[in-house]
Amino acid sequence: MRYVAGCLVSAVLASLFTVMLLERSDRGDLVAQDRDGRRGPLFEFEGPTRTGRSDERGLDSERGQPGSDTMTPEERVNVAVYDKVNKSVVNITTKSTDGFFLLDVSTEGAGSGSVIDQAGHVLTNYHVVQDAREVGVTLYNGKTYYATLVGADPNNDIAVIKIDAPSDVLHPVYFGDSNDLRVGMRIFAIGNPFGLERTMTTGIISSLNRSLQIHASRTIKSIIQSDAAINPGNSGGPLLDTQGRLIGINTAIASRTGLSSGVSFSIPVNLVTRVVPQLIAHGRVIRAEIGIQRVYETEQGLLIAKLTPEGPAAQAGLKGPRVQRSKRGPFVIERIDRSAADIIVAVDGEKVETADDFLSYIERKKAGDTIELSIVRDGQEMNVPVVLGGGEENGRARGIRS
């Protein structure tokens, strides 16, 4: 199966999705709170929010709608989730210009997003707004605002855009905790599949800790797999738990046809909460830097192919290949002896077998953290402490390639 991004470039596909309230504490951490400043559960499901009496048909006597005694407990949860987060849903439309036979051809795309604060920040997938020259965000009230890109993390397919809208029409919702998720838990998605505005689908968490390859050299870990119906137009929208809390960003589906096959993938919210504050503050992610630019994957481990001069790894005493130069007439001949290079077998006692494993571990750290590399040098295993530096390269921990 191939992975198909949930947002396809199409003029008719628009996605709408719910969101969570991101506020920063005095420490700069993300915390959840309601609009009155209270912290705690977003919902308490004790019945519908309507106050009218139900007649003998089970209809709300004041509104002519189904009364509370006509709904099962499960239906009450579904309705409460939708009612509480509906105003947080946004629809993102984009316009891009592509070159075609020396002509500029305008193309349109669509996706979903989540309002994350009352300053107008909206969370979405990077691929929804990538290379767009114009981005529009439509709120629940039908009004559309032009958006600007605040920051992006291409390697995790996360972006933050911003609109200039009155705070009273911005309704952020809570972030949940993806560490609390379990297979079998019920989840919801609200979006705009195929332009069908404000559609809610539901399902269960099918699996956790999946890996999703975003591009040739980068894989996102800890991906949530669900069976909720996710289709073109859902990209960038939220995955919700039964408390209406954001637990993931819907990103891709596995499909042979490009349509939902009951296997969808979402970026976990805990990854989002690590990335978003940096995108808002710096426009990019500043990650820890190890100072290893290239490795070779071998049966023993990761052989260091190139070190950053004076980088953290070099300063810690790690060794790359030995380069021997000799002169033959007007030419300088270089001979690379890879047998002299260290082979990395583990980080902090955790075995690593691929460059992506190694990179993912480093990216979970902060600049200034000390890690312990287990290496093989001259046939002997030894441990080397390395103090990580700080750097970024288009949102990626600098350099490590296989």
Secondary structure, 3 states (H helix, E strand, C coil): CEEEECCCCCCCCCCEECCCCCEECCCCCEECCCCCCCCCCCCCCCCCCCCCCECCCCEECCCCCECHHHCCHHHHHHHHHHHHHHHHEEEEEEEEEEEECCEEEEEEEEEEEEECCCCCEEEECHHHHCCCCEEEEECCCCCEEEEEEEEEEHHHCEEEEEECCCHHHCCCCCECCHHHCCCCCEEEEEECHHHCCCEEEEEEEEEEEEEEEEECCEEEEEEEEECCCCCCCCCCCEEECCCCCEEEEEEEEEECCCCCCCCEEEEEHHHHHHHHHHHHHHCCCCEEECCEEEEEECCCCEEEEEECCCCHHHHCCCCCCEEEEEEECCEEEEEEEHHHCCEEEEECCEECCCHHHHHHHHHCCCCCCEEEEEEEECCEEEEEEEECEEECECCECCCCEC
